[in-house]
Amino acid sequence: MAHEAEINAALAADLGKSPTESYMCEVGMTLAELSFAQKHLAGWMRDKRRLTPLAQFHARSFTVSQPYGVVLIMSPWNYPFMLTLCPLIGAIAAGNCCVVKPSAYSPATSAILRRLLAACFAPEEAAVVEGGRAENQALLDQPFDYIFFTGGVTVGREVMARAAKHLTPVTLELGGKSPCIVDATAKLDLAAKRLVFGKLLNCGQTCVAPDYLLVDRRVKDAFIACVKKWVAAMYGENPLDNEGYVHMVNQKHFDRVMGLIDPAKAVLGGRGDAASLRIQPTILDGVSPDDPVMQEEIFGPVLPVLAFDEIDEALAFVNSRPHPLALYVFSQNKAVQQLFLRRALFGGGCINDTIIHLATSRMPFGGVGGSGMGGYHGKKSFETFSHQKSIVQKYTWMDMPVRYAPYTPLKDKLLRLFLR
């Protein structure tokens, strides 16, 4: 809280975030996670009693939480403050010492993180390592007790492979192409408003941003018109001139996203300003599954649109692709909602909204398959960074003879009575 002005300045320097967006998505969420951990930590730390099987009479069973030891936290550039400190809160709460490696693409935020953590912790408790690929490689050579990585799939594979050399457990928070499904029963204007919020937050540089739109053909044109209306309402007729509109993190990322835009299919936007690294909110209609924009996570303000005639087509399309980190369904039909909840495999998501499922400390957040493994937030963070020991404390006032040889017909009957 004492460093909020410096944090805001760093996020503005790295990404062009406004103070309000910085608080909503970075500082405020970090404070909420910290407050939740402080409130509940004493309960999480206690030994947990478990029922003891009758075959182990007389005994007490319980689990004990123990820190892994020294943890490496590797964080990304898109939410460089929150995605560094939220896992760190869980690791510290669980009792670990931590090495924090923020992204080289957000140097101003990395610098304030280093100063902030140096003011709170001795270096042997928590330390920040700044730098780029060379520092990443050097850190991954070390035999850490646990590694928590947030970033892209390609680097995530390398982290997992390097961790395997030391048999180090990992949590991987990755990404992928998160679909947004809109059926004919959806409240189109509200759905468009919430989709625009989720898609353009941080200018699309969000791991759970809606990556592509699957919309019922009957309402496609009406829905696109609503999306255009809300883009203008939130960011103005020319978002490139809006100082509150976040920019791409660097030239490389700007060029990559611009390369995914097919001008012939752009029904909104399509232009970028290399000087400011801003790209217009862009809608691509008539997109094919084979188009370049459908081959990789966009991580920018570009929304490809694909139409479907039957809802089962949309489900089949989602399930034919790698499991996404998030999925969003806009529908008033409960059967459609349940169809995607029960038959599509994804990390997490929303019904009739976007993004907000991760903004709570009361539910875990994480991916599945190609979008990651493991989870965190709230109690799950404490559990992620803790080893759970199972303990049986056997009392000594008696000793049941059933388990000891020689085995007799009576012992066999007793074992079958207890173990079934």
N, C-alpha and C positions, 0 to 999 in steps of 0.2 A: 504494500500500500504506500510505503514511503517513496518508492521508486516509480510510481505509476506514470508520472510525466516523462521520465526517461524511457520507460517501456514503450509508451505511445510514440515517442519520437523515433525510437529504433524501428518499430513496426511500420511507421510512415516511410522511413528511409529505405527499408528493405522491400516493402510491398505496396506502399501508398495507402495503407489503411487509415481510415478516419478514427478519431478518438472513440466515437460511439461503437463502431464495428470492432475496434481493438478491445474495448471493455466487454462487449457482448460475447465475443468469440474467443478471447484469449485471457485477459485479466480476470474478468468476472467468473468465467468457468473454472479457472484455477483456484480462485478464492472459495468458490462453492465446494470444490473437491477437497480443499484443505480443511474447510470448516466441518465438512461431513466426516473426514478422517479423525479430526480432533475430537469430535463428539462421540464417535463410536469405537475408537481404538481400544479403550480399556476392555470393552466386551469382546472384541475380536481376539485380543491377546490371551484371554483366559483359556485354560484347559477345558476341553469339551467332553462331557461325560457321554459314554455310549453304553447301550444295553449289552450285558455280558451273556453269551449263550449258556444254557443250562449245563452243557457238557463241560464248561470251564468253572463251575461252581467250586469254591466260593472266591470271587475275584472282583476287581473293579477295573473297567475298561475306559480309556480316555485317549484323546489325541492332544498332542503338544505341537504348537507352532514354533518353528525355529528359522531364523534368517538363513538364506543360502550362503552368504558371506560377502564377496565383492561382486557387484553387479555392474555391467556395462549397459548404459542407455544411449542408443543412437537415435537421434530425432531428426525430423525433416524440416524443410524450409517453409512449407505452406502455412502452418500455424506454429511458428518456431518457438513461441513462448509457452503456450498451453500444452503442446505435444512433447515438450521437454519436462515441464514441471509436474504434470499430472501423473505420469508413471513414476517420476522421482518421489512424489508424495507417498505412493504406495510402497516403494522400495525402502524409503527411510522409515516409514511407519512399521514395516516388518522387521526393522533392525539391521538392514544391510548397510555396508559402505558402498559408495557409488562413484563410478567414473562416468561423466556426462560428455557425450560427443555431439554437439549441435551441428547443423549443416553449414558448410562453407558458403552456400548460396544466400544466407541471411546473416552477414557478418555483424551488422549493427546489433541485432538481437543477441547473437552469440556473445558479444562483448558485454552487454548488460547482464546476461545470465551469469557470466563469469564473475562480474563485480557483485552481483546480488548474492550468489552462493558463497563467495569468499567472505562476505559479511556475516553469513549465517553459520558456516561450518568450518571446522579445521580441515585442511587439505586431505588428511587421512580419512575423513568422514565422507566428504563429497567434494569432487574436484572436476572442473571443466577443462576439456582438451579442445582447443580450437584448431582449425586447419582443414585440409581437404583429403584427397584420396590417400596420400602417403600416411597421414595420421590414422585414417580408417584402417589401412592395411596393418600398420604397426599394432594398433589396438587389438585387431582380430587375431594376431599372433599370440596374444596373451591368454593364459588359462583362466579365464573368468569363471565364476561359479554360476552365473546366469547372464544371459544377453536378452535385452529387450530392444527390438528394432522396429521403427516405423519408417516406411518408405516404399519404393517401387518393388515390383516382383523380381526383376533381374538382380538387383542388389540383395534382395531378401534371400534368393537362392544361394548367393555367394556367402552371405552371413551364416546361413544354416550349414553349408558345406564346411566352412572354416570352424564353426562351433563343434561339428561332429568329430574333428580331430582330437578335441579335448573331452568329448562326451559332455559338452556343456548344454544344458537345456535352454530353449529359446522360446520367446513369444515373438511372433511376426505379425505386425499390423500392416497389411499391404493395401491393395486397392482393387482395381478392375473396373469393368464397365457395368455400372449400376443402372438397371432399367427403371423407367417410370411408365406404368400402365394406366391408361385412361379409357374406361369403357363408356358406353352410351348413356349410362345412368348417372354418371358423375355430375356434380355441380360445376359446370365448366368454368365459370368466371372465378370461383373460389379456388378451384384446382389450379387454374393458370396462375393466379396470384401466388399460391404457395409453391408452385413449381418454379416460378421466376425467382422467388426468394432463395430457394435451395440451390438453383443452378448458378445464379450470379453472385451469391455470397463468396467473398474472396475472389471474385471474377472467375468462378468455376474451379479454382485451385483448391479443391476440397476432395478428400478421398472418398467421401460418401455423396458427392454431388450427383444428381441425376445425369447419367452419361448419355442416354438416348431415350427417345419417347416412342412407345408403342401405343397407338391411339386407334380406337374404333373408326373405321372409314366413314361411317355415317356422321360423325361429329368432328372429323379432322379439321375441316376448314373453319368451322365455328370456333374450335379450340385454339387453333393457331391465331385467329383474330384476337382472341382474349389474351393470349400470351403477348402479342405485339402491344396491346393496350397497356398491360401491366409493366412491360419493359419501359415504355415511355413514361408511365406514371412514377416509377421508382427512380429512373436514371436520366430522364429527360429525352428530348428528341434527338440530341446528339451526346451520347454518353462519353464520347472521347473528350469532351470539354468539361465533364463533371469531375471536379477535384475529389469527390467522395468515391469515385469509381476506381477500384483497385487495379493495379497494372500487373502485367506478367513479371515474374521475378527477375528475368534477365533476357538478353537478346537471343540466346540459344532456345529458350523456351518459347519466346515470341515467334521465332521463325518456324519452330516445329508446329505450333498450333495453327499459324497462318497457312502452312503447307497442307493442313487437313481440310481446308475450306475449298469447296468446289463452287466458284462464283456462279456457275450456271444453275446451281440448285439453291442458292441463297434467296430466301424470300424475306429475310430481314438481315440487315447488317452485311457482314462479309469483308469489311475494310479494317485495317489496322493503322496505327500511327507509331512508326518505329522510334521516333524521337521520345515519345512518352511511354513506350512499351505497352500501350493500351490497344485492345482489340474490341471492336463493336460486338455487343450481344448479337449472335448470329443464329438464325434458324435455317437448316437445310432440309428442304422437302424433296420427296421422291428419291430418298436414299435407298441404295441397295445394300444388303448385308455384305457384299464384296467390296464396297467402297473403302478407301483408306481410312476414313473417319470412323469406320466400324471395326478396325483391326487393332486398335490400341486405346488405352484410356486417354481421354481427351485432355483433361486437366486444364480447361479453359472455357471461355464463354460461348461455346459452340454446341448447339442442340440438333442432332440428326433426328428426323422424324420418319418412322415407318408405320404403315397402316396395316390393320388386320380386319378380317371379316367376322371371324368367330373367336371367342375368348380362348378356346383351346389352342388356336394357332399361336397366340401370344405366349401361353404357357410353354408350348413346345419350343418356341424360339428361345426363350430364356433358358430352358433346360438343356438346349443343344450347345450352349456356350459355357465357358468356365464359370464356376460359382461366384456370383458377385458379392461384394462387401455389403451392399445395401440393395433393397428393392422397395419401390413405392407403388401402391395401388390406389387409384382414385376411382371409387365405385360406391354406389348406395346399395348394391346388391350383396347381401351377406354371403351368398353362395360363391360369388366371385372372390370376395375377400378371403374366404376359407380355402378356396381352390389354390391360391398362391401361398397362403400361410402353410398349408399342409403338403403341397406337392412340388414347390420350388425350394431348392436349397440355397440359402444365402445367409450372410452374417447377421443382419438385423434390418429393420426398416420401419415404415410407417404405413398406416391406412389413412388415406385422405390428408396426408401432409408429407413433408420431406425434411430430412436432416435431423429433426429434433429428438429422435430416439437416442442419440448419443449425449444429449445435454442433460444427463441425470447421473447422480452417483448411486442410484438405487438399482440400476440394472447394468450387467456387464456389457462391454462393447468389444467386438472382435469379428474376425472373418472366419471363413471356412474354405478348405481346399486352396485354390489359387489365390484367394483373397486374404489368406492368413491363417494363423493358428494361435489359440489362446485368447485371453481377454483380460480386460482391466476395467477400472472405475469402481470407486467405493470399496466395499468389502472384497470384491473380486480382485482388486489390486493387491490388497494385503495377502490374499490367498495365493496369487500368482507369484509373489516374491517370498513366499514362505514354504518351507518343507514341513509337511504334516507327518509327524511321527505317531504311529499307533502303539499304544502301551497297554499291557495287561499287568496289573498289580495283583499277584496271587497272595491270598492270605495263608497263614501258616498254622492256624489252629486245627486244620484237618487236611487230609490228602486223599482224594478219591482214588481208589485202586484200579478203576476200570481201564485206564490207558496203559497200565504196566503189564508186561509179560510175566508169567505165562498166561495166554489167553484161553478162557474157558467158555463153555456154552452160555453161562450166566453173563459173563462180560460181553459176549457177542450180542445177547438180547438187550442188555442195557445200552450198548453203543447204538443199536438200531432204534432204541427208544429216543435217545438224545439227538441223533444225527439223521434227520429226515425232513 
